[in-house]
């Protein structure tokens, strides 16, 4: 029975991933995510049901449109696989609980931001602003349900802290980082609370710094060339969704011992 639930949850993740791919394709160009129906961007041929099966459609067609042979971005496959895995891991970590649902929702948001910032250098306001509202509503509902308004205070401190931290970085770096990253940091703090949010942000900064150094050493990027930071913050936030509190407790114990 447990295997059935894992398969079911992963399939749900794959289906949602297909929608995330549509959003990633259309939102940066201000296209509707509802219509027209899914189609090939090269030949405009409407895709049939067999073209929309997550993972399998891509593999069976060898990553090409069945009608015109145009190459389909490998990102489509990676998002589907990644989202399915994350949903499965969330179920393993939290079971069928409110934490699973909230984690799945935030993971989808962070995956979408990761893709749009990586491909277009954009952290879209049409994604960030509704996500901030959703995060605030979730934290208020949780506070009301559990009669623990400390949850809301924790989230508000996290959101404000993330915003201020990255706002200062933008000022100090003189444009080395964009305001989209500032809003992204605020979202992470608001969604995860100040402790897990800080863990996620620091992981993102660490990952971004390591990748930037490697790219500079390999001369794949110049010092003045921008590197999208949203993907690293997204990865850090997703890691913190799973183990933010654990990492924070581990670090706190080290400080206490020291």
C-alpha positions as CSV (number, residue, x, y, z in Angstrom):
1,X,0.0,0.0,0.0
2,X,2.9,2.3,0.8
3,X,4.3,1.7,-2.7
4,X,1.0,2.7,-4.2
5,X,1.1,6.1,-2.4
6,X,4.7,6.8,-3.4
7,X,3.8,6.1,-7.1
8,X,0.6,8.2,-6.8
9,X,2.4,11.1,-5.3
10,X,5.2,11.0,-7.8
11,X,2.8,10.9,-10.7
12,X,1.0,13.9,-9.3
13,X,4.4,15.6,-9.1
14,X,5.1,14.7,-12.8
15,X,1.7,16.1,-13.9
16,X,2.3,19.4,-12.0
17,X,5.8,19.5,-13.5
18,X,4.2,19.6,-17.0
19,X,2.2,22.7,-15.9
20,X,5.4,24.3,-14.4
21,X,7.1,23.8,-17.8
22,X,4.2,25.6,-19.5
23,X,4.5,28.5,-17.0
24,X,8.2,28.7,-17.5
25,X,7.7,28.9,-21.2
26,X,4.9,31.4,-21.3
27,X,5.1,33.7,-18.3
28,X,8.5,35.4,-19.2
29,X,6.9,36.4,-22.6
30,X,3.6,37.5,-21.1
31,X,1.6,34.7,-22.8
32,X,-1.4,33.1,-21.2
33,X,-0.8,29.9,-19.4
34,X,-4.4,28.7,-20.2
35,X,-4.6,29.2,-23.9
36,X,-3.8,28.3,-26.6
37,X,-3.5,24.6,-25.6
38,X,-0.1,22.9,-25.5
39,X,1.6,23.1,-28.9
40,X,5.0,23.0,-30.6
41,X,6.5,26.4,-30.6
42,X,8.3,25.7,-34.0
43,X,5.4,24.3,-36.1
44,X,2.5,25.4,-33.9
45,X,1.0,21.9,-34.1
46,X,-1.3,21.2,-31.2
47,X,0.1,18.4,-29.1
48,X,-2.0,15.2,-28.6
49,X,-2.4,13.2,-25.4
50,X,0.5,10.9,-26.3
51,X,2.8,14.0,-26.6
52,X,2.0,15.1,-23.1
53,X,2.9,12.1,-21.0
54,X,5.5,13.3,-18.5
55,X,9.0,11.9,-19.1
56,X,7.9,9.1,-21.5
57,X,6.8,11.4,-24.3
58,X,10.1,13.2,-24.3
59,X,12.1,9.9,-24.2
60,X,10.0,8.2,-26.9
61,X,10.3,11.1,-29.2
62,X,14.1,11.4,-28.5
63,X,13.6,15.0,-27.3
64,X,12.1,16.2,-30.6
65,X,8.7,17.3,-31.9
66,X,7.0,14.3,-33.5
67,X,5.6,16.5,-36.2
68,X,8.4,18.8,-37.3
69,X,11.5,17.3,-35.6
70,X,12.3,20.5,-33.7
71,X,14.5,20.0,-30.6
72,X,12.7,20.2,-27.3
73,X,14.7,21.7,-24.4
74,X,16.2,19.1,-22.0
75,X,14.8,21.4,-19.3
76,X,11.4,19.9,-19.9
77,X,12.6,16.5,-18.9
78,X,14.7,17.7,-16.0
79,X,11.9,19.7,-14.4
80,X,9.6,16.6,-14.7
81,X,12.1,14.3,-13.2
82,X,13.2,16.8,-10.5
83,X,9.6,17.6,-9.4
84,X,8.6,14.0,-9.3
85,X,11.6,13.2,-7.1
86,X,11.0,16.1,-4.8
87,X,7.3,15.1,-4.3
88,X,8.4,11.6,-3.5
89,X,11.0,12.8,-1.0
90,X,8.4,15.2,0.6
91,X,6.1,12.2,1.1
92,X,8.9,10.2,2.6
93,X,9.8,13.1,4.9
94,X,6.3,14.3,6.0
95,X,3.8,11.7,4.9
96,X,0.3,12.8,3.9
97,X,0.2,15.9,6.1
98,X,-0.2,19.6,5.9
99,X,3.6,19.9,5.9
100,X,3.7,17.8,2.7
101,X,1.1,20.0,0.9
102,X,2.8,23.2,2.0
103,X,6.2,21.8,1.0
104,X,5.0,20.7,-2.4
105,X,3.5,24.1,-3.1
106,X,6.6,26.0,-2.1
107,X,8.8,23.6,-4.1
108,X,6.8,24.2,-7.2
109,X,7.2,28.0,-6.7
110,X,10.9,27.7,-6.2
111,X,11.3,25.3,-9.2
112,X,9.5,27.8,-11.4
113,X,11.7,30.7,-10.2
114,X,14.8,28.6,-10.7
115,X,13.9,27.9,-14.4
116,X,12.8,31.4,-15.3
117,X,15.9,33.1,-13.7
118,X,18.3,30.6,-15.2
119,X,16.9,30.9,-18.7
120,X,15.8,34.5,-18.8
121,X,17.6,36.2,-15.9
122,X,14.1,37.1,-14.5
123,X,12.5,36.6,-11.2
124,X,9.0,37.6,-12.3
125,X,6.9,39.9,-10.1
126,X,3.8,37.9,-11.4
127,X,5.3,34.9,-9.6
128,X,6.9,36.6,-6.5
129,X,4.0,38.9,-5.4
130,X,1.3,36.2,-5.4
131,X,3.7,33.8,-3.7
132,X,4.4,36.4,-1.0
133,X,0.6,36.7,-0.4
134,X,0.2,32.9,-0.4
135,X,3.0,32.5,2.1
136,X,1.5,35.2,4.4
137,X,-2.0,33.5,4.2
138,X,-0.5,30.1,5.0
139,X,1.4,31.4,8.0
140,X,-1.8,33.2,9.3
141,X,-3.9,30.1,8.9
142,X,-1.3,27.9,10.6
143,X,-1.2,30.4,13.5
144,X,-5.0,30.4,13.8
145,X,-5.3,26.6,13.6
146,X,-2.6,25.9,16.2
147,X,-3.3,29.0,18.3
148,X,0.4,29.9,18.0
149,X,0.9,33.4,16.7
150,X,4.6,33.0,17.2
151,X,4.5,31.2,13.8
152,X,3.4,34.5,12.1
153,X,6.0,36.5,14.0
154,X,8.7,34.0,13.0
155,X,7.7,34.3,9.4
156,X,7.4,38.1,9.4
157,X,10.9,38.3,11.0
158,X,12.2,35.9,8.3
159,X,10.7,37.9,5.5
160,X,11.9,41.2,6.8
161,X,15.3,39.8,7.5
162,X,15.7,38.3,4.1
163,X,14.6,41.5,2.4
164,X,16.9,43.7,4.5
165,X,19.9,41.4,4.1
166,X,19.7,41.3,0.3
167,X,18.8,44.9,0.0
168,X,22.1,45.8,1.7
169,X,23.9,43.4,-0.6
170,X,22.4,45.1,-3.6
171,X,23.5,48.5,-2.3
172,X,27.0,47.3,-1.4
173,X,27.5,45.4,-4.7
174,X,26.2,48.4,-6.7
175,X,24.0,46.5,-9.0
176,X,25.9,43.2,-8.7
177,X,22.6,41.6,-7.6
178,X,19.1,42.5,-8.7
179,X,16.0,43.5,-6.7
180,X,14.4,40.2,-7.9
181,X,16.9,38.5,-5.6
182,X,15.8,40.8,-2.7
183,X,12.2,39.8,-3.1
184,X,13.2,36.2,-3.5
185,X,15.0,36.3,-0.2
186,X,12.0,37.9,1.4
187,X,9.8,35.1,0.1
188,X,12.1,32.4,1.5
189,X,12.2,34.0,4.9
190,X,8.4,34.5,5.0
191,X,7.7,31.0,3.7
192,X,10.2,29.1,5.9
193,X,10.5,31.3,9.0
194,X,13.6,33.1,10.0
195,X,15.6,30.1,11.1
196,X,15.0,27.7,8.2
197,X,14.8,30.7,5.9
198,X,18.3,31.8,7.0
199,X,19.6,28.3,6.4
200,X,18.1,28.3,2.9
201,X,19.5,31.7,2.1
202,X,23.0,30.8,3.4
203,X,23.0,27.5,1.4
204,X,22.0,29.5,-1.7
205,X,24.8,32.1,-1.1
206,X,27.3,29.3,-0.6
207,X,26.3,27.4,-3.7
208,X,26.3,30.6,-5.8
209,X,29.7,31.6,-4.5
210,X,31.2,28.2,-5.3
211,X,29.8,28.1,-8.8
212,X,30.8,31.7,-9.5
213,X,34.4,30.9,-8.4
214,X,34.5,27.8,-10.6
215,X,33.2,29.6,-13.6
216,X,35.7,32.4,-13.1
217,X,38.6,29.9,-12.8
218,X,37.5,28.1,-15.9
219,X,37.0,31.5,-17.6
220,X,33.5,30.6,-18.6
221,X,32.3,33.9,-17.0
222,X,34.0,37.3,-16.7
223,X,34.1,39.3,-13.5
224,X,31.6,41.7,-14.8
225,X,29.2,39.1,-16.3
226,X,26.0,38.5,-14.3
227,X,25.3,35.1,-12.9
228,X,21.6,34.4,-12.1
229,X,21.3,34.0,-8.4
230,X,17.7,32.9,-8.2
231,X,18.5,29.2,-9.0
232,X,20.9,28.9,-6.1
233,X,18.4,30.5,-3.7
234,X,15.8,28.2,-5.0
235,X,17.9,25.1,-4.4
236,X,18.8,26.4,-0.9
237,X,15.2,27.0,-0.1
238,X,14.1,23.5,-1.2
239,X,16.9,21.9,0.9
240,X,15.8,24.0,3.9
241,X,12.2,22.8,3.3
242,X,13.4,19.3,4.2
243,X,16.1,19.9,6.7
244,X,16.2,23.6,7.6
245,X,15.2,23.1,11.2
246,X,17.6,20.1,11.6
247,X,20.5,22.1,10.2
248,X,19.7,25.0,12.4
249,X,19.5,22.8,15.5
250,X,22.8,21.1,14.6
251,X,24.5,24.5,14.2
252,X,23.0,25.8,17.5
253,X,24.3,22.7,19.3
254,X,27.8,23.3,17.9
255,X,27.7,26.9,19.2
256,X,26.4,25.7,22.6
257,X,29.3,23.2,22.8
258,X,31.8,25.8,21.7
